[in-house]
Amino acid sequence: MQDCLEQLTITPFLKEIANAANFLGHETYIVGGFVRDLLIAQNHNATTNDQHDLDLVINTNAIDFVHQFQKYYEDNHPQHLSFEIIEEHKQFGTIKIKHPEYEGFKIEMASTRKEEYESPAAYPKIQIINDIEEDLIRRDFTINALLLSLNKKTFGEIIDHVGALNDLEKKQIKVFHDQSFKDDPTRIIRAIRFAAQFDFDLEPKTRELLLKARQDQQFEQWQSERHKTFKIEREKLKGLNNEAQKRAIDLLIEFNLPSI
C-alpha cells in the first residue's frame, strides 16, 4: 500500500502534515472512503483516479493543529507559499483545506472525537479525545473505518482496528452498534448506496437494525429533521451507474423507501 500512497502527487504535502503532527506527539491517518476504495480497486485489479477528497484524522484538535501548521508551513516554504482553509466546523472538530500546488485534491482533517446523540436524528454533541480506536467506532460502517498510516514508523500501512478487512472480504456492510440507524437515519440510504455501488450485502444484524429503524413510528419525523442530509444521500444514489442504480432501487423497494 505504500507504493500506492507514494504515487499520489499530494503525498509530499501529506508527509509534511504528518511530520509536523508527529513532532507534536500526534498520529495522523487517512481514513474512510479513499482507503476503502483503494483496497476494493486492488482486489479487482482496477486503477484509482489521482483526484480525491481525502479524509484525515488526527488524535488532537484538528482545527487548532491546522492553524498552527499553516503558519509553520508558510514560514518554512521556499516561496512562502501557503494552503487555503476552505471551511471549518468547530461543532464537529473538522477543517477542510486545499493546496494550490495540488489541484484536484481537497483535504478534510477531523479531530478524534466521541459523539453523543440526545435523541434519534439529532445532530451529535462532540467531545474531542486523543484515542484513534475510540473515534473509529462512532463512524457509520466498518468498511469506512480503515486507516492508512501517514506516520513515520508505519507509513503506508493499512491499520484495521474494527474487522473491516474481514467485512471487505465477505463483501458486507456492517454497522458498529444497535443505535446506529437511529442516531443518524441517513445511514439507511448510505447503507443502500454502498451495498448497491459495490454489490455488497447488508450484514444480517445490520439488515435487521435497518428494517427496525425504518419501521419505527418516528421515522418520518427523523426524515424531516434530517431533510437536507437525506436529500444529499438520495442525490448520490442518482450518481451511481445503471447496474448499481438497479440494485439500489431493489433495496429501496425492499425497505419501503421512495425510489429514485
C-alpha positions in Angstrom: 0.0 0.0 0.0 3.0 2.3 0.5 3.6 2.2 -3.3 0.1 3.4 -4.0 0.5 6.2 -1.5 3.8 7.3 -2.9 2.2 7.5 -6.4 -0.2 10.3 -5.2 1.0 13.7 -6.3 -0.1 15.2 -3.0 1.9 12.7 -0.8 4.8 15.1 -0.2 2.4 17.6 1.4 0.7 14.7 3.4 4.1 13.8 4.7 4.7 17.4 5.8 1.4 17.4 7.7 2.2 14.1 9.4 5.8 15.1 10.2 4.5 18.2 12.0 1.9 16.2 13.8 4.4 13.6 14.8 6.8 16.3 16.1 4.0 17.5 18.4 3.3 13.9 19.5 0.2 13.2 17.4 -0.7 10.5 15.0 -2.2 11.2 11.5 -4.0 8.8 9.2 -6.0 8.8 6.0 -9.4 7.3 6.9 -12.7 6.4 5.2 -13.7 6.2 1.6 -10.2 6.7 0.0 -8.8 3.7 1.9 -11.9 1.6 1.2 -11.9 2.3 -2.5 -8.1 1.8 -2.8 -8.5 -1.7 -1.3 -11.5 -2.6 -3.4 -9.7 -1.4 -6.6 -6.7 -3.5 -5.7 -8.9 -6.6 -5.2 -10.4 -6.1 -8.6 -7.1 -5.0 -10.3 -8.7 -1.6 -11.1 -7.0 1.8 -11.2 -7.8 4.7 -9.0 -8.2 8.3 -10.0 -5.5 10.8 -8.9 -8.1 13.3 -7.9 -9.6 12.9 -4.5 -11.2 14.3 -1.4 -9.0 12.9 1.3 -10.2 12.5 4.9 -7.5 12.7 7.5 -7.9 12.1 11.2 -5.5 13.3 13.9 -5.7 12.5 17.6 -5.9 16.0 18.8 -8.0 19.1 18.0 -7.7 19.2 14.2 -8.7 22.9 13.8 -6.0 24.1 16.3 -3.4 21.9 14.7 -4.1 23.1 11.1 -3.9 26.8 12.1 -0.7 26.1 13.9 0.7 24.1 10.9 -0.4 26.7 8.4 1.8 29.4 9.9 4.7 27.0 10.2 4.3 25.8 6.6 4.2 29.3 5.2 7.2 30.5 7.2 9.3 27.5 6.0 8.2 27.2 2.4 10.9 28.4 0.0 8.4 30.7 -1.7 6.4 31.3 1.5 3.5 29.5 -0.2 0.6 28.6 1.9 -2.5 26.4 1.6 -6.1 27.7 1.9 -8.5 26.9 4.7 -11.8 26.4 2.9 -14.1 25.9 5.9 -14.1 24.7 9.5 -16.8 23.4 11.7 -16.0 23.8 15.4 -19.1 22.0 16.4 -17.7 18.8 14.7 -14.0 19.5 15.1 -13.3 19.4 11.4 -11.4 21.6 9.0 -11.1 21.5 5.2 -8.1 22.7 3.2 -6.7 22.8 -0.3 -3.2 23.4 -1.7 -2.6 25.5 -4.8 0.1 23.1 -6.0 -2.1 20.0 -5.9 -5.2 20.7 -8.0 -7.9 18.1 -7.7 -7.3 17.4 -4.0 -9.2 18.6 -1.0 -8.3 17.5 2.5 -10.7 17.4 5.4 -9.0 16.8 8.7 -11.1 15.6 11.6 -10.3 15.6 15.3 -10.6 12.2 17.0 -13.9 12.5 19.0 -16.8 10.9 20.8 -20.3 11.7 19.8 -23.4 11.9 22.0 -26.9 11.9 20.5 -29.5 13.4 22.8 -32.3 11.9 20.7 -32.7 10.0 17.4 -31.8 12.0 14.3 -30.4 14.8 16.4 -27.0 16.2 15.4 -24.4 15.0 17.9 -22.6 16.8 20.6 -18.9 16.0 20.4 -16.0 15.7 22.8 -12.5 15.8 21.4 -10.4 12.9 22.6 -6.9 11.5 21.7 -7.8 7.9 21.1 -7.9 6.8 17.5 -9.6 3.5 18.2 -12.4 5.1 20.2 -13.0 7.5 17.4 -13.5 4.8 14.8 -16.5 3.2 16.4 -18.6 6.4 16.1 -18.4 6.0 12.3 -21.1 4.7 10.1 -19.8 1.3 8.8 -16.7 -0.8 9.4 -15.5 -0.6 5.8 -15.3 3.2 6.3 -13.1 2.9 9.4 -9.9 1.6 7.9 -6.7 3.6 8.5 -3.8 4.3 6.1 -0.9 5.5 8.2 1.0 8.7 7.4 3.3 8.2 10.5 7.0 7.6 10.0 7.3 4.2 11.6 4.1 2.8 9.9 3.9 4.9 6.8 1.7 3.3 4.1 0.4 0.5 6.3 -3.2 -0.4 6.5 -4.4 -0.5 10.1 -7.6 -2.3 10.9 -9.0 -1.9 14.4 -12.6 -2.9 13.6 -12.5 -6.1 11.5 -13.1 -4.1 8.3 -10.8 -6.2 6.2 -12.9 -9.2 7.0 -16.1 -7.4 6.1 -14.5 -6.3 2.8 -13.6 -9.9 2.1 -17.1 -11.0 2.9 -18.5 -8.1 0.8 -20.8 -6.9 3.5 -21.9 -3.6 5.0 -21.9 -3.6 8.8 -22.7 -1.0 11.4 -20.9 -0.6 14.8 -23.8 -0.7 17.2 -27.5 -1.2 17.6 -28.4 2.6 17.7 -26.5 3.5 14.6 -29.5 4.0 12.2 -31.5 5.8 14.9 -28.6 8.1 15.8 -28.2 9.0 12.1 -31.1 7.7 10.0 -29.4 8.9 6.8 -27.2 5.9 7.2 -30.1 3.9 5.9 -29.7 5.5 2.5 -26.0 5.4 2.8 -26.0 1.6 3.5 -28.2 1.1 0.5 -25.8 3.2 -1.7 -22.7 1.3 -0.6 -24.4 -2.1 -1.0 -25.5 -1.1 -4.5 -22.3 0.6 -5.5 -20.0 -2.3 -4.5 -22.5 -5.1 -4.9 -22.2 -5.9 -1.2 -24.8 -7.5 1.1 -26.1 -6.0 4.3 -24.7 -8.0 7.2 -27.6 -9.9 8.8 -27.7 -7.9 12.0 -27.3 -4.6 10.1 -30.2 -5.6 7.9 -32.3 -6.3 11.0 -31.4 -3.0 12.6 -32.1 -1.1 9.3 -35.5 -2.6 9.0 -36.3 -1.9 12.6 -35.3 1.8 12.2 -37.3 2.0 9.0 -40.4 0.6 10.7 -40.1 2.9 13.7 -43.2 5.2 14.1 -40.9 8.2 14.3 -39.1 7.5 11.0 -41.0 10.2 9.1 -40.1 12.7 11.8 -36.4 11.7 11.6 -36.6 12.3 7.8 -38.0 15.7 8.4 -35.3 16.6 11.0 -32.5 15.4 8.6 -34.2 16.6 5.4 -31.1 18.2 3.9 -28.8 15.2 4.5 -31.4 12.8 3.3 -31.7 14.8 0.1 -27.9 14.8 -0.4 -27.7 11.0 0.1 -30.6 10.4 -2.3 -28.8 12.5 -4.9 -25.8 10.3 -4.6 -27.9 7.3 -5.5 -28.7 9.0 -8.8 -25.0 9.3 -9.5 -24.5 5.5 -9.5 -24.1 3.6 -12.7 -27.1 1.8 -14.3 -26.4 -1.6 -12.7 -25.8 -0.1 -9.3 -28.9 2.0 -9.6 -31.0 -1.1 -10.3 -29.6 -2.7 -7.2 -30.3 0.4 -5.2 -33.9 0.6 -6.4 -34.4 -3.1 -5.4 -33.2 -2.3 -1.9 -35.3 0.9 -1.7 -38.4 -1.1 -2.6 -37.5 -3.9 -0.1 -37.3 -1.4 2.7 -40.4 0.6 1.6 -38.5 3.7 0.7 -39.2 6.2 -2.2 -37.4 5.1 -5.4 -35.0 7.3 -7.3 
